[in-house]
Amino acid sequence: MILAEGGPPAVEAVLLWGGAITVIAGVGAMLWRLGRGLAATWARLDQFMEDWYGEGPRPGVPARPGVLERISGIESWMRRVEHELHPNAGSSLRDAVDQANHRLAHLCPDPGEPDRPRPDGN
């Protein structure tokens, strides 16, 4: 390949090798950046998958449950909480609050309401 017709062959060789080295360095730099980006993405994906599925115990490190196991625990807890929010024959928190309100209404009637008989008959 002749770059400059009639120029010295040494200059042509330097220009040819300089261009080749520049192209190779540019491609290498692009591949390096692409590799770093892929490695960072892979590390984030790996961390996400460990969080999603959980990790087993290792020496000195307890096991960590995955997302689905955590959600199952939250659902179970919510069922127990919801059970306490509805009346159910006296064993829920709602029944206890209703009973306390009923007793309080007999002990301390509102001024605007008619008098109710007190439990002790007075």
Stockholm file with secondary structure:
# STOCKHOLM 1.0

chainA/1-122         MILAEGGPPAVEAVLLWGGAITVIAGVGAMLWRLGRGLAATWARLDQFMEDWYGEGPRPGVPARPGVLERISGIESWMRRVEHELHPNAGSSLRDAVDQANHRLAHLCPDPGEPDRPRPDGN
#=GR chainA/1-122 SS CCSSTTSCHHHHHHHHHHHHHHHHHHHHHHHHHHHHHHHHHHHHHHHHHHHHHCBCCBTTBCCBCCHHHHHHHHHHHHHHHHHHTSCCTTCSHHHHHHHHHHHHHHHSCCTTSCCCCCTTCC
#=GC SS_cons         CCSSTTSCHHHHHHHHHHHHHHHHHHHHHHHHHHHHHHHHHHHHHHHHHHHHHCBCCBTTBCCBCCHHHHHHHHHHHHHHHHHHTSCCTTCSHHHHHHHHHHHHHHHSCCTTSCCCCCTTCC
//
